[in-house]
Amino acid sequence: MKQHNFSAGPCILPEDVLKKASEAVIDFNNDDLSLLEISHRSKPFVAVMENARSLVLELLDLENKGYKTLFLHGGASTQFLNIAYNILNKKAAYLNTGTWSVKAIKEAKLFGEVVEVASSKDKNFSYIPKGYEIPSDIDFFHCTSNNTIFGTQMKSFPEVEAPLICDMSSDIFSRRLDFSKFDLIYAGAQKNMGPAGVTLVVIKEDILGKVERQIPSMLNYQVHLSKDSMFNTPPVFPTYVSMLTLEWLKDLGGIDFIEKVNAKKADLLYTEIDRNPLFKGFSAKEDRSIMNATFNLVDENLKDTFDKMWKLARINGLNGHRSVGGYRASMYNALPLHSVQALVDVMKELERKA
Ligand SMILES: *Cc1c(COP(=O)(O)O)cnc(C)c1O
């Protein structure tokens, strides 16, 4: 049996997807050729790209609303600079909720003035700032919907006149939002959509074409859009596996279905974290992430015992990020409820033993 995989990213993918992906590596479309050895301009691959792009809009309920999808190289980290390159003329506002926001802000500063509207750095990013003001004379507002490292998640988003841009790398397709509130959504695939190597960008086209600077082709959204996400050789394999994951999600019942499953998983674990006197949660209760639960042992002396116990239970990827310490259980879409139950069982067993 497969290990219970709580890894933060790259992370768990549905078994069915892994099986189909491995078959395509050997023989794609019953053509006696591998997906990895055919042209990206061939009909079968163009169909994959088109299917992946349209599944994204369908699942996010963004069809016929002026949005286009891109599957790009370079990870979410390249989007930190791409966004500023393409959309920042003079001034942008950023909400600082952790490591990934900090990195996005750093890149944006290369292109214009950046206003940090609020930050939760004072408490090691364990909460989401609220009640901040956003200046009106900005080119866009940027936020990070889910803070993978700290285990916090935005439950609501500010109303802004300017374009709303969001890094949804670690919670895209996990919960129902009104995605049409956003003008640009981006996500590295390796958290909740597919393998590393491809980045999803969903753009409302009318926000583009407003900066004065020259933009290099590979970093220019309009160039990629004009070529239907095939300006150069796209990341064919990760795009294909992402397409399979999106199909898997659609067949299950889409975001509305998976959101209920994700809520059950998070509820099961957080209830145990709060009940069990040996553990304490890291992030503020009202801002807890449904995807990444961060928690610590109250008594660090139990660390070796606990670590041995969960490893013995075939649990993988539970160590917290070095900037938080403790533990982090990432419960992405593909993680089954019984894996969370396995972790909760180990936590209860530790309580009995200690
Ligand atoms: C992992 C992560 C990133 C970085 O993604 P890369 O694809 O490695 O560049 C950015 N933002 C968030 C929220 C993440 O979780």
PDBQT file of the ligand as one rigid body, heavy atoms in Angstrom, charges set to zero:
ROOT
HETATM    1  C1  LIG A 401       5.582  26.645  -3.597  1.00  0.00    +0.000 C 
HETATM    2  C2  LIG A 401       5.049  27.997  -3.704  1.00  0.00    +0.000 A 
HETATM    3  C3  LIG A 401       5.622  28.961  -4.562  1.00  0.00    +0.000 A 
HETATM    4  C4  LIG A 401       6.872  28.692  -5.363  1.00  0.00    +0.000 C 
HETATM    5  O1  LIG A 401       6.609  27.854  -6.424  1.00  0.00    +0.000 OA
HETATM    6  P1  LIG A 401       7.749  27.439  -7.460  1.00  0.00    +0.000 P 
HETATM    7  O2  LIG A 401       6.937  26.768  -8.510  1.00  0.00    +0.000 OA
HETATM    8  O3  LIG A 401       8.694  26.544  -6.733  1.00  0.00    +0.000 OA
HETATM    9  O4  LIG A 401       8.414  28.672  -7.945  1.00  0.00    +0.000 OA
HETATM   10  C5  LIG A 401       5.022  30.200  -4.640  1.00  0.00    +0.000 A 
HETATM   11  N1  LIG A 401       3.933  30.496  -3.919  1.00  0.00    +0.000 NA
HETATM   12  C6  LIG A 401       3.358  29.605  -3.077  1.00  0.00    +0.000 A 
HETATM   13  C7  LIG A 401       2.144  29.995  -2.317  1.00  0.00    +0.000 C 
HETATM   14  C8  LIG A 401       3.898  28.329  -2.949  1.00  0.00    +0.000 A 
HETATM   15  O5  LIG A 401       3.329  27.443  -2.129  1.00  0.00    +0.000 OA
ENDROOT
TORSDOF 0
